[in-house]
Amino acid sequence: MARLDSLIRVKKHRVDEKQKALGRLYREMEELQAEKQTVLDAQEKERLIAEEMASDVSVQQSYAAFKERVKARLNGIKQKEARLETRILVAQDDMKDAFADLKKVEIVDENRKEKEKKERLKKENETLDEIGITRFLEDSDQN
């Protein structure tokens, strides 16, 4: 029977590549979340400044414009997160499929190896039985 070692190596490599791709997507999500937090921190800082200078109309106008830009940027980040979440789900499914495919091949290989082992042991036992019978018959003939 054919060995499946090469196919198993290829399948393992495929799983590794899928894991790396998924890891890159997770890092992208972390970067987006860090960017989102930076924007929110900047907004809070500007809000505090605007509160301190509540009587200055130009500061209030600047803060209002800044707040609109922050809102637009947060919406953009939210859209990127949604697209990235979809890509992550697809990548997770791909990885699960690749892993399941690997496991199927490993199980087939394991079953083949076990069958070969049983066949080899059976042949060895038959050979030993034949040797034993031959010796017994030789010993019986000599007596």
N, C-alpha and C positions, 0 to 999 in steps of 0.2 A: 504494500500500500504506500501511496505517496505521503511524504512528510509535509506537514503544513507549516513548518517553522518559518519559511520565507514569507508566506502569506500572513502569518501572525505578526511578524516584524513590520510588515507594511501596514497592517491594521492598527498596530500600536502607534506607529508613527502618525497615522491619520488622527487617532484619538489625541495624541500630544499636540498636533497642529490645531485641532479644534479647541483644546484647552487653552492654548496660547492666544488664539483669536478671541475667545471668551474673556480671558484675562485683560486683553487690550481694551475690550468694550467696557469692562468694569472700571478700568483706570480712566477711560474717557468720562464715564458717569461720575466718578469721584472728582475729576477736574471740573466738570460742569457744576457740581454741587459746591465745590470750593469757590468757583467764580460767583455763583449765586450768593453765597455767604459774604463774599467781599463786597458785592453790590449792596446787599442789605446792611452791612456794617457802615458803608459809606453813606447810605441813606439815613441811618440813625445819627451818624455824626453831623450831617448837614441839618437834620431836623433839630438837633440840640442847638446848633448855631442859630438857626432861624428863630427858635423860641427865645434865645437870649436877646436877639435883636428884633423883637416883635414889632417895635415901633418904626423900624426902617422899611419903607415901602419897597425900595429897590431890592433889598435882601429877600423880602417875601415873594417878590416877582421872580427873582432868580431861583428861589427854592421851589416855587411852583413849576417852573420850567425844568429844573433838575428832577423833580419828582416825576414828571411826565416821561423824561428820558429813562429814568430808572424803571418805570412801569413798562415801557416798551422793551427795554433790555431784559427784564425779568420774563416778559412774555416770550421773547425770543429764546431764552434759556429753557423755559418750560416746554416749548415746541421741540427744541433739540433733545430734551430729556425724554419726551414722548416717543420720538423717532428712535432714540437710542434704546429705550426699553423694549421696543418692538424688535430691534436688531438683536438685543440680548436674548429675548425669548426664542427667536429663530436659531441663534447660535447654541443655546442650551439644548434645543430639540435636535440639532445636528450632532452635537456632542453625544447626547443620549443614544441616538441612532448608531453613531460610529462605535460607541462602547458596546452596545448590544450586538452589533455585527462582529466585533472582536470576540466577545464572549461566546458567540455561536461557533466561531471557527476554533476557539480554544477548546470548547466542549467536544467538538467533532474530533479534534486532534487527540484529546485525552482519551476518548472512547476508542479511537483507532489504536492508540498505544496500548491500552488495556487489553484489547482484543488480540493484538500481536503477542503480548506477554502471555496471555492464556493459551494461545496456540503454541507458543514456544515451550511453555511448561508441559502442555499435553504431549508434545512430541518428545520432550525429554523423558517424561514418565513412561511413554510407550517404549522408548529405547531402553530405559532401565528395566522395564518389565520384560522386554524381549531378552535382554542380557541375563536377567535372573532366571527366566524359563530355560534359556539355552544352558546355563550352568547347571541348573537343577537336572535337566535331561542328561547332560554329560555326566554328572555325578551319579545319576541313576544307572546309566549304561555301564559305568565303571564298576559298580557294585554288583 
